[in-house]
Structure formats: C-alpha cells, structure tokens
Amino acid sequence: MQSNRKTLFILSGVGVAMLGLGFASDPLYDTFCKVTGYGGTPKIAEDNLSEVIDRTVTVEFDSNVAQDLPWKFRPVQRRMDVKLGQSGLAYYTVENTSDEPVIGVANFNVMPIKAAPFFVKTDCFCFEEQLIPAGGKINLPVIFFVDPQMDEDKRLNEVKSITLSYTFFPAEEGTMPAQKSAQTTVAATN
C-alpha cells in the first residue's frame, strides 16, 4: 500500500512537471530561435559593428496578412542588394481598411533557413503591437545587415538571395491600452 502511494505521488509529480513544460515550451522555443537563428528566426542586435566585405546578396521583402485582419500590408521596395556587413533600411506600409482602430502584431521568418542565423535585424517592428486608426496608414522601418561571417560558411556559397517575410495577425483584445497609438517614430496618415 505504501509503495502504491509513493508511485502515485511520483507519477503525479511527473504529470505536473510535464504540464508545466508544456506551457513553458512555446516561450522557451521562441527564445531559443531568437538566440540561435534556428527555424528561420534571424538574430536581433543592438548595432552593426561588422566590417563590410565585397560579397553581395539580394534581400527580398515579402508581406502577408492574416485573413481576419482588415489591413493592406506591403513592402515599399521588393528587393535590395546589400554587401555582407552593410546596413540596409527597408520600409513596409500598413493600411487599416476598416472603419475602426485595429491592433495587429507581426512575426517574421527568413529563407533560406540556413542563412537565417546570419540575417541580423538592428531595428524592427516585429512582435510590437501596432495600433492603426480607422483608414490610417503607417510606414514601418526595418534596419538589418547580413553578417559577414556568412562568407566563411562554405554551405552558404550558393546563397545569392535572402527573403525576409512578415505576417501581421490581429492582436488579442485587451493587450494594449486604448490610448496608445503606433510607434511615435512612425506617423499615421489618413
């Protein structure tokens, strides 16, 4: 009888631990991807201190919007040639086509996946809630560079282009105070 209680106690503890790991797995996986670049998640850096080298890659910009978000979202430029280590500045335009303010949040991905650890963003609108007024339109900047260490990885010699793709989703209600608006560095226009 005592061994049955001990077994029940151990199994209950294992069950609770597994439940806790289940809830913690998503944030842990996101953190792991951001740090390592695994799964197409580029690194985010404070500044670009890299030297510029002569190898050039084309960065292509892609935009997507979830079906239930009434926004038009597109890159201002479709592609940009940058040398490894050279900072690039690109803009995306977002327009709220509804008759009420809407909050959205974007996530991103980089393709090919093997190049993602070398694609470094120094400023980005991703993972930040954007409140766009009814009929409003804003420009969102992204500053990036491709780490020159990519040139040292022979598996990446054939990589001539990298695609940065963003997808906007509706933010969950109540996650952002109503008085906040889009980033102060970006002006909303009607």
N, C-alpha and C positions, 0 to 999 in steps of 0.2 A: 504494500500500500504506500509506503514511504517513497519507494522508487518511482511509483506512478505519479506522485505529486511532484517529485523532482523533475521527471520527464516533462510533465505538463508545464511546469514553471520555465524550463529551458526552452521548450517549443514556443511558449507564449512570448518569451524574450526575443527569440529569433524572429517571430512574426512581427512584433513591434519594430524591431530593427529594420526588417525588410520594408515595412510600411514607411518608416522614416527615410530610408534610402530612396524609395520610390518618389517621395515628394521632393527630396533634395537633388535627384538626378538631373532634372532639367537645368536648374541654375548652375550646378557643377559642370555639366556638359557645355553650357554656353560659355562659362569662364574658361574651361579647358580649350575650347575652339578659339576664343579671342586671344589667348596667350600663345597658342601654338600655331594658329592658322589652319588647324585641322578642319576638314569638311568644307573648304572653300571660304572660311572666315578670315578676312585679312586682319593683320595686326593694326592697332591704333597707337600712334606715337605722339609725343608732345611736340616734336620738331624734327626737321630733316637736317641731320648733320653729316649726311653722306657725301662722298665725292661723286661727281658726275663722270661717267665713262661714256665711251663712244657708241656703245650698242643702243639701238633704238627699238622700242616696241610701240605698237599701236594699242591704245586703250580705247575700247568701245564701250559706250554707255547705253544701258537698257533700263526701261521703266515698266512697271506693272502696277495695277490697282486691283484690290480685291473686289469681287463682283458686287458686294453690298456697300461699297464706299462711293458716293456720288462725286468723284473727283476726276479731273483730267490731269495726267501726270506724264511729263516727257522731258528728256534731256534737251538742253538748249543746243548742244552740239552732239553729233552722233559718234564722233571719234576724235582722237587727239594723239599725235605722235610725240613721245617723250623719250629722252635718253635715260638710261638707268641712273638713278640718283637725282634726276632733275625733278623739281616740284612741278606739279600740274594743278590748275584750278579749273574746275568744271561747274556748271550750273544746271540745275533741274528746275522746271517750272511746274507748279501745282495750282490748279484752279478748282474751287468749290463750285459745282454746277447746281447745288441745291439752294433752297430759299431759307436755309437756317445755318448757323455756325456748326461746323463739324470738326471733330478732333481725330487725327489719324497719326499713326506711327509707322515708320518704315524699318524693314530689316534689309539686309544685303547679302550678296554672295559674289564670289569671284570665280571665274572659269578661265582656263583650266584649273582644276583643283590643285594640281601640283605647283602652280605658280602663286596660289593664294598666300602662302607664308611670306612671300617677297613683296606683296602689294600692301603698302603701308599708308593708312589714312592719318593725317595730322589734324584735320577738322572735318566733321561730318554731321549731317542732320539725322543720321540713323539712330534708332532707339530713343529719340526725343519726341515727345508729343508735339504735334503741330496743330494749333487751332486756327482755322481759316474761316473768316466771316462769310456769310451768305454772298455768293457771287464774287468772293475775293480771290485774288491771285497773288502768289508769292514766288520769289526765286530763292532756291536753297543751294548754297555752295558746298562743294566738297574739295578739300585740298589733299593731295596724295603724292606719293612717289613710289617708284619701283626700286627696291633695294638692289644696289649694285652687286651684292653677293649672289644674286641670281645668275650672274655670268659665270660664277665659279662652279655651278652645279651643271655638269655635262648632260644630265637628263633633260635640262631645260633649253638646250641649244636650239631646238626646233620651235620654241615658243616665240612667235612673232607678234601675236596679239593677245591681249587680256581683256576680258569682258567684266565690267562692274555693273551688277544688276541690282536694282532696288525694287521692292514691292511694298506699297502702302496698304495698311489694314486699318479698319476703324479701331480707335482706342476704346477700352472698356469705359462705360459711363462712370462718372464719379472719380476718375483717376487724376483729373486736372481741375483746379479751381476755375470757375467760370470767368473770373476777372483777368486771368492770364490770357495772353494772345501769343501769336507766333513769335519766334525769337526776335529780340529787339534789333538785331543786326540786319533783319530782313524786313522790308517794308511791305505791308499789304496794300494792294491797289484794287480798285473796283473796275 
